Amino acid sequence: MFEPLYTAAEMRTAEAGHDVEQMMERAGRAVAEETLAHYPAARSFAGVFGGGANGGDGRIAAELLRSAGWEERSLGEADVVIDALFGTGFHGAPRDEAARQIQAMNASGRPVVAVDIPSGVDASTGEVPGEAVHASLTVTFHGLKVGHEVAPGRFHAGEVVVADIGLEPAETEHALVTPEILDSVPSRKAGDTKYTAGSVLVVGGSPGMTGAVCLTAEAAFRADAGYVAVAAPPESLPVIETRLLEAVKRPLDEVWDAAGRASALAIGPGLGRERQELVRRLLDEVDLPAVVDADGLYGLEPVERRAATVLTPHSGELGRLIDEEASWIEAHRLEALRRAVERFHCVVLLKGEGTLVGAPGAGALVSGGFPSLATAGTGDVLTGVVASFLAKGMDARLATAAAARAHTQAAVTAPHKAGLVASDLLQTLPSVLDA
C-alpha cells in the first residue's frame, strides 16, 4: 500500500557501511543507461558537475556516454544536459554562481537529465527556495525521495526512474500511497444492511451551493456507502430533491435526529460560512467520525473529540487555519501539514497535485494528483469518498489516504481529460473500487 519516500538523512543511513565507489559506479552507470535509452537519437551531451558525490556520479555517467560515442559539448550545442550539480544533501537557495548554472541549464532548450534530484530542489521536503532545474528525466537511486513527490519539487522532476544500487529497503517517515491501498477498503458482505454497509450524513447545501452537497452525497454512494442522508436548509430541499434520487433529505434543524442513523458525518459542502456554531456543535456533540471540508473549515478551532476527525483543506483554507498566506502553504506543503496536524490533533488532507495526508504521530502519506482534478466540485467528491470509507469503519488515516488515491484514479480513468467536470468522477469511482 505504501512505497518509501526517503529524506536525505534516511538515505545516508541506508548507505552507511556500503562501498562508496561501488555505489557511485552503479549510480553513474544507471544515469548513462537511462540517458541512452530515453534519447536514442542524441549524440552529444553537456555536463554540469558539482564537487560532491552527485558530481562524481555525473562524471562516471559522462565517461560512459563518451564510451558510447557521444561527444561532450557546451550547453547551447549539446543534445542532452546532465545535471549533477547538487545531490540529496543540498538545502537552501543556491548561491549566485550555482544559480547562474541552473538558469543556463533551464535556458538551454535541451532535455535535462537530473542525477538523483533536480539541482535546487530540497530532497527532504520538496521545497524550492531559489533557482531549480526543470528536468525532463530524473534518475534517482535506491528509492524515491520526498522531493520527487511533494510539490513544488514534484513539478521539477519530470519522469522519475529509480535505479537499484545495491542497498537494502529501510523504514522511512513518509510514504507514497500506491493503488494497492484500495484493497483495504471493506466491501459489502453477505448479511450487510444499508446501514452496516456504511451510513453517511452530509450537512451543507445552502441556496446557490446545492451542487456541492449533491456531489458529496452521490460520491458517498458511488464509494459504496449503503445509506446517505442530506441535512440542508429548508429552502434548498426542493432543488436537492430534483437532483438526488437515492439520498434521504432532511431540513437542517433535524440534523441531530438524522445523525442518529449515521456512522459518519460529512460537514461543510455548500454549508455557508455563517454556520460556524453548527459545525462546532456537531463536532462537539456527535460522537461519530467526521470529515470537515469547505465552509465547515471557515473559522474552525480545535475540538477535542473521541471520534476520528478529518480536515480536507486546499492551500487557501489551510492558510486560514494556521495563519499563513496560501503562497506560503504552496511553498512549504510538508511543514504546513505538520503544523495543521499539531494544532488540530486530527487527520489532515492537504489538497493539490501530490495530495498530502498527515496524522498525529505519523509521517506524511503522499497520494498522486492529476491536473484534470483542478476544477470546481472535485473536492466535494473527495469529501464524499472519505466519508464513505469512514462510515465503513476504516482507520481515519488509512481511509483518507485510500480516498485520495481512489479520487485520483477516478480522474485518470475518466473517458476524457480536457473538460473533465466533478460529476464525471461519479461514473468512474465504482470501477476504480472494483479493480
Secondary structure per residue as TSV (DSSP state, phi and psi in degrees):
chain	resnum	aa	ss	phi	psi
A	1	M	-	360.0	-24.6
A	2	F	E	-133.4	137.2
A	3	E	E	-109.7	132.8
A	4	P	E	-59.7	142.9
A	5	L	E	-120.5	117.9
A	6	Y	B	-92.3	141.1
A	7	T	-	-89.9	172.1
A	8	A	H	-60.6	-42.4
A	9	A	H	-64.3	-40.1
A	10	E	H	-67.5	-33.3
A	11	M	H	-67.9	-39.7
A	12	R	H	-61.2	-39.3
A	13	T	H	-64.7	-43.2
A	14	A	H	-64.1	-32.6
A	15	E	H	-84.2	-15.6
A	16	A	T	-59.2	133.0
A	17	G	T	87.2	-3.8
A	18	H	S	-97.6	154.7
A	19	D	-	-70.2	116.6
A	20	V	H	-63.2	-43.5
A	21	E	H	-64.0	-39.3
A	22	Q	H	-64.0	-43.4
A	23	M	H	-62.2	-42.4
A	24	M	H	-65.5	-39.7
A	25	E	H	-61.7	-45.0
A	26	R	H	-65.4	-40.8
A	27	A	H	-64.8	-48.2
A	28	G	H	-61.7	-39.6
A	29	R	H	-65.1	-39.6
A	30	A	H	-62.9	-41.8
A	31	V	H	-62.1	-45.9
A	32	A	H	-62.4	-46.2
A	33	E	H	-63.6	-42.7
A	34	E	H	-68.6	-35.8
A	35	T	H	-64.4	-45.9
A	36	L	H	-61.8	-40.3
A	37	A	H	-70.5	-37.9
A	38	H	H	-81.2	-25.2
A	39	Y	-	-129.2	66.9
A	40	P	T	-66.4	-22.6
A	41	A	T	-87.8	-9.8
A	42	A	-	-73.9	151.5
A	43	R	-	-134.4	1.9
A	44	S	E	-149.4	157.1
A	45	F	E	-142.6	158.3
A	46	A	E	-122.3	138.2
A	47	G	E	-118.0	137.9
A	48	V	E	-117.6	108.4
A	49	F	E	-114.6	131.2
A	50	G	-	-86.1	-177.8
A	51	G	S	-91.5	-7.5
A	52	G	S	-96.3	-160.4
A	53	A	H	-62.7	-34.2
A	54	N	H	-62.9	-41.9
A	55	G	H	-63.0	-36.9
A	56	G	H	-63.9	-42.0
A	57	D	H	-58.1	-43.6
A	58	G	H	-65.4	-37.9
A	59	R	H	-67.7	-36.5
A	60	I	H	-64.1	-43.0
A	61	A	H	-60.6	-41.2
A	62	A	H	-62.3	-41.3
A	63	E	H	-63.5	-39.3
A	64	L	H	-69.0	-35.8
A	65	L	H	-65.6	-39.9
A	66	R	H	-62.5	-39.2
A	67	S	H	-64.3	-27.3
A	68	A	T	-83.6	2.0
A	69	G	T	99.6	4.1
A	70	W	-	-80.5	147.7
A	71	E	E	-99.3	146.0
A	72	E	E	-93.1	126.9
A	73	R	-	-131.9	-177.9
A	74	S	-	-79.3	166.0
A	75	L	T	-57.5	-39.0
A	76	G	T	-75.6	-14.3
A	77	E	T	-110.8	-22.5
A	78	A	-	-73.4	155.0
A	79	D	S	-78.2	-33.7
A	80	V	E	-138.0	144.3
A	81	V	E	-110.4	132.7
A	82	I	E	-101.1	116.7
A	83	D	E	-95.9	102.4
A	84	A	E	-127.5	41.2
A	85	L	S	-80.5	-54.6
A	86	F	-	-124.7	148.2
A	87	G	-	-108.1	-159.2
A	88	T	T	-70.3	-18.5
A	89	G	T	-80.8	-6.3
A	90	F	-	-73.6	140.2
A	91	H	-	-151.1	158.7
A	92	G	S	91.6	-178.4
A	93	A	-	-86.8	139.9
A	94	P	-	-61.7	144.5
A	95	R	-	-70.3	172.5
A	96	D	H	-54.4	-50.5
A	97	E	H	-64.0	-43.7
A	98	A	H	-64.0	-38.8
A	99	A	H	-61.6	-39.2
A	100	R	H	-65.7	-37.5
A	101	Q	H	-65.4	-40.3
A	102	I	H	-64.8	-43.7
A	103	Q	H	-59.2	-39.9
A	104	A	H	-66.3	-40.1
A	105	M	H	-61.7	-45.0
A	106	N	H	-66.7	-32.2
A	107	A	H	-84.5	-6.2
A	108	S	T	-67.7	-23.5
A	109	G	-	75.6	8.1
A	110	R	S	-106.5	153.7
A	111	P	-	-63.2	137.3
A	112	V	E	-109.5	127.6
A	113	V	E	-101.2	114.0
A	114	A	E	-88.3	135.6
A	115	V	E	-89.5	107.9
A	116	D	S	77.3	-52.3
A	117	I	S	-153.9	140.3
A	118	P	-	-59.2	131.9
A	119	S	T	-58.9	131.4
A	120	G	T	101.8	-13.8
A	121	V	S	-92.4	132.7
A	122	D	-	-77.5	114.0
A	123	A	T	-65.1	-24.1
A	124	S	T	-90.1	-16.8
A	125	T	T	-131.6	-20.2
A	126	G	-	82.1	1.4
A	127	E	-	-73.8	150.8
A	128	V	-	-132.1	85.0
A	129	P	-	-79.5	-8.3
A	130	G	S	-151.4	-147.3
A	131	E	-	-65.4	142.1
A	132	A	-	-147.9	144.6
A	133	V	-	-67.3	139.0
A	134	H	-	-99.9	98.9
A	135	A	-	-86.2	148.2
A	136	S	S	-86.1	-33.3
A	137	L	E	-141.8	134.6
A	138	T	E	-119.1	124.8
A	139	V	E	-104.0	110.1
A	140	T	E	-111.2	166.2
A	141	F	E	-120.7	134.3
A	142	H	S	77.0	-49.4
A	143	G	S	-167.4	164.7
A	144	L	-	-62.9	148.3
A	145	K	B	-102.5	157.3
A	146	V	H	-53.6	-42.2
A	147	G	H	-65.9	-16.0
A	148	H	H	-75.8	-24.9
A	149	E	H	-114.4	-23.2
A	150	V	S	-95.4	127.4
A	151	A	T	-69.2	150.4
A	152	P	T	-83.6	-4.7
A	153	G	G	-56.6	-37.1
A	154	R	G	-61.9	-24.8
A	155	F	G	-79.5	-6.3
A	156	H	T	-103.2	-13.0
A	157	A	-	-84.0	-23.2
A	158	G	-	63.9	-148.7
A	159	E	E	-72.6	134.5
A	160	V	E	-113.0	126.1
A	161	V	E	-114.7	130.5
A	162	V	E	-98.8	125.4
A	163	A	E	-108.5	137.2
A	164	D	-	-78.6	125.3
A	165	I	-	-120.3	21.2
A	166	G	S	89.1	22.9
A	167	L	-	-102.1	157.3
A	168	E	-	-88.2	148.4
A	169	P	-	-58.9	150.3
A	170	A	-	-140.4	158.6
A	171	E	-	-70.0	140.0
A	172	T	-	-130.0	155.4
A	173	E	S	-69.5	-40.5
A	174	H	E	-110.7	157.2
A	175	A	E	-148.1	153.9
A	176	L	E	-93.3	131.7
A	177	V	E	-78.6	128.2
A	178	T	-	-105.2	163.6
A	179	P	G	-58.5	-23.3
A	180	E	G	-62.8	-15.2
A	181	I	G	-62.7	-25.6
A	182	L	G	-68.8	-17.9
A	183	D	G	-68.2	-17.5
A	184	S	G	-85.2	-8.6
A	185	V	S	-74.9	122.2
A	186	P	-	-62.1	134.2
A	187	S	-	-100.1	162.0
A	188	R	-	-65.9	144.3
A	189	K	-	-126.0	165.7
A	190	A	T	-56.4	134.6
A	191	G	T	95.8	-11.5
A	192	D	-	-66.9	147.3
A	193	T	-	-108.9	176.4
A	194	K	T	-63.2	-25.4
A	195	Y	T	-82.4	-42.9
A	196	T	T	-72.0	-19.9
A	197	A	T	-75.2	-8.2
A	198	G	-	122.0	115.8
A	199	S	E	-117.5	119.5
A	200	V	E	-115.3	134.8
A	201	L	E	-111.0	120.6
A	202	V	E	-102.2	128.1
A	203	V	E	-116.5	115.5
A	204	G	-	169.0	-151.6
A	205	G	-	80.9	43.0
A	206	S	-	-65.2	159.9
A	207	P	T	-53.4	136.0
A	208	G	T	87.7	-12.6
A	209	M	-	-130.3	26.1
A	210	T	H	-67.8	-25.0
A	211	G	H	-59.9	-35.1
A	212	A	H	-63.2	-47.5
A	213	V	H	-69.2	-32.0
A	214	C	H	-66.9	-44.3
A	215	L	H	-61.5	-42.0
A	216	T	H	-64.3	-44.2
A	217	A	H	-64.6	-44.8
A	218	E	H	-65.1	-37.9
A	219	A	H	-64.7	-38.1
A	220	A	H	-61.4	-42.6
A	221	F	H	-63.1	-46.4
A	222	R	H	-67.3	-21.6
A	223	A	T	-89.4	16.1
A	224	D	T	84.1	18.3
A	225	A	-	-67.3	145.6
A	226	G	S	-87.8	-22.5
A	227	Y	E	-147.4	131.2
A	228	V	E	-134.4	130.7
A	229	A	E	-121.2	151.6
A	230	V	E	-122.4	128.3
A	231	A	E	-108.8	118.7
A	232	A	E	-141.2	162.2
A	233	P	-	-55.6	141.9
A	234	P	G	-53.6	-37.1
A	235	E	G	-68.9	-16.3
A	236	S	G	-90.2	-18.9
A	237	L	H	-60.3	-39.0
A	238	P	H	-59.5	-38.5
A	239	V	H	-68.2	-44.3
A	240	I	H	-64.0	-36.9
A	241	E	H	-59.0	-37.3
A	242	T	H	-74.5	-21.2
A	243	R	H	-96.8	-41.5
A	244	L	-	-100.9	117.8
A	245	L	S	-87.9	-47.3
A	246	E	S	-84.4	-25.1
A	247	A	S	-79.0	147.2
A	248	V	E	-81.1	138.9
A	249	K	E	-113.4	135.3
A	250	R	E	-134.6	143.4
A	251	P	E	-66.7	153.8
A	252	L	G	-60.0	-30.7
A	253	D	G	-73.4	-5.8
A	254	E	G	-103.1	16.9
A	255	V	H	-62.7	-32.2
A	256	W	H	-70.0	-38.7
A	257	D	H	-68.7	-41.3
A	258	A	H	-62.6	-33.8
A	259	A	H	-64.5	-22.5
A	260	G	T	-64.5	-22.1
A	261	R	T	-101.9	-1.0
A	262	A	-	-93.9	156.8
A	263	S	S	-115.1	-1.5
A	264	A	E	-161.6	152.3
A	265	L	E	-112.3	146.0
A	266	A	E	-123.4	110.5
A	267	I	E	-114.5	125.5
A	268	G	-	126.2	-28.6
A	269	P	T	-60.6	111.2
A	270	G	T	68.0	20.1
A	271	L	-	-72.1	-33.8
A	272	G	-	97.2	139.0
A	273	R	G	-75.5	-11.7
A	274	E	G	-81.1	-0.8
A	275	R	G	-107.6	39.9
A	276	Q	H	-61.8	-36.9
A	277	E	H	-66.9	-37.1
A	278	L	H	-62.9	-43.3
A	279	V	H	-60.1	-46.1
A	280	R	H	-61.4	-43.4
A	281	R	H	-66.1	-41.7
A	282	L	H	-60.3	-44.2
A	283	L	H	-68.9	-34.2
A	284	D	H	-79.3	-33.9
A	285	E	H	-108.1	-19.2
A	286	V	-	-104.3	117.7
A	287	D	-	-89.6	63.7
A	288	L	S	-131.8	150.5
A	289	P	-	-56.2	140.2
A	290	A	E	-139.0	140.4
A	291	V	E	-112.0	130.5
A	292	V	E	-116.4	127.8
A	293	D	-	-140.7	165.7
A	294	A	G	53.0	-124.6
A	295	D	G	-63.7	-22.5
A	296	G	G	-64.9	-21.1
A	297	L	G	-86.2	-14.2
A	298	Y	T	-68.9	121.9
A	299	G	T	69.6	14.4
A	300	L	-	-67.1	137.2
A	301	E	-	-115.9	156.4
A	302	P	-	-57.8	138.8
A	303	V	-	-128.6	130.8
A	304	E	-	-80.0	122.8
A	305	R	-	-136.1	148.6
A	306	R	S	-81.3	-36.2
A	307	A	S	-79.1	159.2
A	308	A	-	-67.4	144.9
A	309	T	E	-129.6	136.1
A	310	V	E	-126.6	127.2
A	311	L	E	-106.4	138.3
A	312	T	-	-127.7	65.6
A	313	P	-	-83.1	154.4
A	314	H	-	-89.3	-178.9
A	315	S	H	-62.8	-36.6
A	316	G	H	-65.6	-44.4
A	317	E	H	-66.1	-40.3
A	318	L	H	-66.7	-35.9
A	319	G	H	-58.3	-41.6
A	320	R	H	-66.9	-33.6
A	321	L	H	-71.3	-30.0
A	322	I	H	-119.2	14.7
A	323	D	T	61.5	51.6
A	324	E	-	-136.4	156.7
A	325	E	-	-72.1	151.7
A	326	A	H	-59.3	-34.8
A	327	S	H	-64.1	-35.6
A	328	W	H	-67.1	-41.5
A	329	I	H	-58.4	-45.8
A	330	E	H	-65.0	-30.0
A	331	A	H	-84.2	-19.0
A	332	H	S	-136.0	54.5
A	333	R	H	-62.9	-40.8
A	334	L	H	-67.7	-42.5
A	335	E	H	-66.4	-40.3
A	336	A	H	-61.9	-42.3
A	337	L	H	-61.2	-45.6
A	338	R	H	-58.9	-44.3
A	339	R	H	-64.9	-38.4
A	340	A	H	-66.3	-43.0
A	341	V	H	-61.9	-42.8
A	342	E	H	-65.4	-35.7
A	343	R	H	-75.2	-41.3
A	344	F	H	-100.6	-9.5
A	345	H	-	53.9	44.8
A	346	C	S	-151.1	-178.5
A	347	V	E	-76.3	134.1
A	348	V	E	-126.7	130.0
A	349	L	E	-110.9	117.7
A	350	L	E	-96.6	113.7
A	351	K	-	-70.0	162.5
A	352	G	S	135.4	173.1
A	353	E	T	-75.3	114.9
A	354	G	T	92.1	49.4
A	355	T	E	-55.1	138.3
A	356	L	E	-111.3	139.1
A	357	V	E	-123.7	123.2
A	358	G	E	-123.3	155.2
A	359	A	E	-148.6	155.3
A	360	P	T	-56.4	131.8
A	361	G	T	74.5	12.2
A	362	A	E	-136.7	155.2
A	363	G	E	-74.7	175.8
A	364	A	E	-79.6	143.1
A	365	L	E	-103.7	131.7
A	366	V	E	-110.2	118.1
A	367	S	E	-103.3	147.4
A	368	G	-	-61.8	158.7
A	369	G	-	-121.6	177.1
A	370	F	-	-152.7	129.8
A	371	P	G	-55.8	-32.6
A	372	S	G	-64.2	-18.4
A	373	L	G	-74.3	-8.6
A	374	A	-	-80.4	68.0
A	375	T	S	-150.8	154.2
A	376	A	T	-59.2	137.3
A	377	G	T	96.3	-17.0
A	378	T	H	-66.9	-29.7
A	379	G	H	-66.2	-34.3
A	380	D	H	-65.3	-38.2
A	381	V	H	-62.9	-45.5
A	382	L	H	-59.3	-41.0
A	383	T	H	-59.0	-41.9
A	384	G	H	-65.0	-36.5
A	385	V	H	-68.6	-44.5
A	386	V	H	-58.3	-45.7
A	387	A	H	-61.4	-41.7
A	388	S	H	-60.9	-44.6
A	389	F	H	-68.5	-36.4
A	390	L	H	-63.8	-40.7
A	391	A	H	-64.3	-24.8
A	392	K	T	-81.6	-0.8
A	393	G	T	92.4	11.5
A	394	M	-	-70.6	149.2
A	395	D	-	-54.7	139.9
A	396	A	H	-62.2	-42.7
A	397	R	H	-65.3	-43.8
A	398	L	H	-67.5	-41.7
A	399	A	H	-61.1	-41.7
A	400	T	H	-69.2	-43.1
A	401	A	H	-64.8	-40.8
A	402	A	H	-65.2	-39.3
A	403	A	H	-64.5	-41.7
A	404	A	H	-62.1	-41.3
A	405	R	H	-67.3	-42.7
A	406	A	H	-62.1	-40.2
A	407	H	H	-59.3	-47.1
A	408	T	H	-65.2	-45.1
A	409	Q	H	-62.0	-34.8
A	410	A	H	-63.4	-37.8
A	411	A	H	-70.4	-40.8
A	412	V	H	-61.8	-38.2
A	413	T	T	-91.1	0.2
A	414	A	S	-61.9	148.7
A	415	P	S	-65.7	-21.3
A	416	H	-	-141.9	151.2
A	417	K	S	-101.9	-49.1
A	418	A	T	-69.4	133.7
A	419	G	T	78.1	12.1
A	420	L	-	-62.9	136.0
A	421	V	-	-118.3	162.2
A	422	A	H	-56.8	-38.3
A	423	S	H	-67.2	-18.9
A	424	D	H	-61.2	-32.8
A	425	L	H	-65.0	-29.0
A	426	L	H	-64.2	-27.7
A	427	Q	H	-78.9	-28.4
A	428	T	H	-99.0	-16.2
A	429	L	H	-55.8	-47.6
A	430	P	H	-59.4	-40.1
A	431	S	H	-69.3	-31.4
A	432	V	H	-63.2	-42.5
A	433	L	H	-76.7	-21.3
A	434	D	H	-81.1	-20.3
A	435	A	-	-62.7	360.0
